[in-house]
Every structure is written in C-alpha cells, then in structure tokens.
Amino acid sequence: MQYKTVLIHAYTQFDCNGEVPLRLLAGYGGYLQVDGYTGYNAVCKKNGIIQLGCWDHARRYFKEAHNAQPKPKKGKITNPQKQEKC
C-alpha cells in the first residue's frame, strides 16, 4: 500500500470547539499527527481518522517525570564487604 504524506500548516484564531479541523479535514480519512489539541478529536471520531501523537509533546512528559524524581544522595559509598571484622 502506498501512502502519501501531506503537511498542512493553517493558522487560525483559537478554536475551542474544533470547527476549523472539521472544515480543513472534511472527507479525509487515514492518519493525523497532531499535538494534544482536543479540537481534533471530533473530526477524528467523525471521519475514522487515527490520531498519532506528537513526539515532542510525549518527550516533555518523560522529562517532567525525570525531573520530579528525588535527586541522588551525595556522599561516600561504603562497601560493606570491606568492613573490619570484630
């Protein structure tokens, strides 16, 4: 199966209800890679579009999770096998 790649950048005023994606993607079916904007949900559901996530946005959540981890403790690590015997 042959796939065609199309890149569209359409700047519009902020649209909370998803009217712009419904208009731009009318009749389209297939895959759509977008950010986390919920305005695409309606057109994806209506047209059976498979929504692919944005790797940059996914990476951000991993980075935030990594930064939220406690920092490692600093200090000398002792080897319990080298302790003096009584």
N, C-alpha and C positions, 0 to 999 in steps of 0.2 A: 504494500500500500504506500502510495506517495503522499507526503504531507507538504503543504505549502506554509511557509512562515510569513506572517504579516505583523508589522509593528505599527501601531497607531498611537499617536500622542495627541489627544484632543483636550485643550484647556478650556474649561468652562467654569462658571461660578459654582461654588459648593452646592451640591445637590444631595440632600439627606435621604430623599425617597427613591433614588435610583432611576429617575426618569431619563437621564442622559444615557446611561448604559443601555436601557431598554431601546432607546432610539438608535444609538450607534450600532448596536449588535442585533438589530431586528433581522430575523431569518438566519442568523449564524448558529452553527452547531459545531461542536468539537471541543477544543481545549482553550482555556483562557488563563494566562498567568498574570496575576494582579497582586497588589498589596492587600492589606487587611480591610480595605474599604468595604463596608457592608452593603453599599449601593449596588454591587454586582450580584448579590445573592438572588434578587428577583429575576434578573434576566437569565442567570444560570439555571434556576429552577424551571422557568418557563420554557427555555429552549433546550433543556437537557445538556447544557454545557458542563464539562468537567473543569472545575476550578483548581488551578495549580497555585501553590503558594509562592511567595517571593523569597528567595534565599537570603537576601539581605535582612528582611524582617525576621525570618526564622533565626538567623545568626544572632540577632540582637537579644533574643530571649535566652539563648545559651550564654551569652556574655553577661547578661544581668544575673543569671543563676550562678555563674562562676564568681562574679564579684560579691555576691551575697554570702558566699561560703566563709567560715571563720578563717582568719589568717593563721598560718602555721606558727607554732610557738618557737621562739628563738632561745638558744642556749645550747649547752654542750650535751651531746647524746652519749650516755654511758653504755658500755657493753656489759651486761650482767654476767657474762662468762668470764670476764677478767677481774671480777671482784676477789678481794683477798679471802682466803679460807680461814676459818676460826681454828 
